[in-house]
Amino acid sequence: MSTPYLSDQELRRREELAQLKALGIDPYPAAKFEINCTTQKIHEGFSEGVAGFDTLSLAGRLTNKRIMGKASFAELEDSTGKIQLYFNRDEICPGEDKTHYNTVFKKLTSLGDIIGIKGHAFVTQTGEKSVFVKEFTMLCKVLRPIPFRTETDDKVYEVLTDTEQRYRMRYLDLIVHPEVREVFRKRTKMVQTMRDYLNGKGYLEVETPILQPIYGGATARPFKTHHNTLDMTLYLRIANELYLKRLIVGGFDGVYEFSKDFRNEGMSRFHNPEFTQVELYVAYKDYEWMMDLVEEMVEQVAIATNGTTEVQVGDHVINFKRPWKRITMYDSIKEFTGVDISAMDEATMRQACKELDVPVDDTMGRGKLIDEIFGEKVEPFLIQPTFITDYPVEMSPLAKKHRSKEGLVERFEGIFNGKEFCNSFSELNDPIDQRERFESQLELVKRGDAEAMILDEDFLRSLEYGMPPTAGLGIGIDRLAMIMTNQPSIQDVLFFPQMKPEKKVEIASAETFTALGVREELVQLLYKVGITTVEGLRDANPNKLHQDICSQNKKLKLGLKNPTKEEVTQWLANAATA
């Protein structure tokens, strides 16, 4: 087995691990450790004279340790907070053998290690609630140093500050930043509030296929895969709309699904290729009824997650109290640009885009042009909750034609903080009209629009069996979570956002260097002076490398036999021919 490069701290922790095992201590015990209290319960419920805190059992990470001879203080963090621990040698080791305190705790326990403790709560002379430790157990020896933040003189010093590293190593981010854990607790609370609301209405939560033979329900590029047994192409769903509508056809009055959907498109602080949304379909309702539902549900979400309808989002305070502003798509464009596009054909619309400095290309039809104008000139400026209603028919192939406005459909989008978070229709249930809409989308495909919808014959067949008038809704859970938790990026509300491949630092194994003539005990010194590859050794200056190795050997007090200059020169020669 190859030996990886290890830092000084990683080497020290492995040495501690070996010493623990030599003492007969299992650093990764299998037995359960009973917990009967949390740090939060102690802080909230304990005071001198209060019963119930005499036989505590807690577990968590060691985040601080202050050795003071026969007595020491430490800090334990569990999922609810931190508490100070007091260790006394004679309490931990009441007999003659003081190894468990003098060696195990003082020398072989490091910051980040997960321990279990038993003792009682008390208040120190400085008034700090603490736990007097009677017993402690090593539950997990940590082999990598954890970059805990430090606090001195009312200042907080962060170590884990690289955003990409935080996203990539979310487990470490969660350890170091308890406030990040709170973001995800809020997200869970938000989803649970929505689920409770929809269940309270009597709607059925369902599951629909993720692998689909035909992707549909939205305009987006799909991820493509292949099923070997069936020898057929399948797609990861871009939406679950068409399957949920099939269930309305089947006789359910209201169905919803919290779903993972996938779109093979660009990434940004508002877009992740894998995302979560909830879709809801209710029979015998329309889009105006659905606007009322969205207002009521999101208002409840704001109160549940933040205790108020007023939510701080960046520099803005967004008020989710009902009612919200409602304005048509055409009127909103006219309000922000002064241009009335309602009667323009495609050619005139394209010229309007040019005059408004809105970038377009030849593949875009009239609907896409309107969407580009709205996205550039209107949407970013809608900060307070707003419903944009009555979209052009070209933009909405699944929505029902407006009951009184020619050329429009009964659709709305909910927008706040400059971004759409929901989309809703009075759903199209005319199978002949739906087929014509799909066929219009196929013409856009021929023009090169990779995001146009594909014709789904089975869905059309289901509509021919009759779907009652239905209101449909889709809410982007990730974007709503960004708002409710005041996070600037979608990556901040996803535990494990999609990342570009990690750049691996190339480090040759110890065996590779020993094969070049380097003595095994000197390989770590090579790593210390920055030689981690054969190429690096080949290009090194032999005199400088010799001096650096001897200097590190002395600095670290390793007591190793230094290599000769001739040895080092031979290493380089061997590397040159490797």
Order of alpha helices (4+ residues) and beta strands (2+ residues): alpha-alpha-beta-beta-beta-alpha-beta-beta-beta-beta-alpha-alpha-alpha-beta-beta-beta-beta-alpha-beta-beta-alpha-beta-beta-beta-alpha-alpha-alpha-beta-beta-beta-alpha-alpha-beta-alpha-alpha-alpha-alpha-alpha-alpha
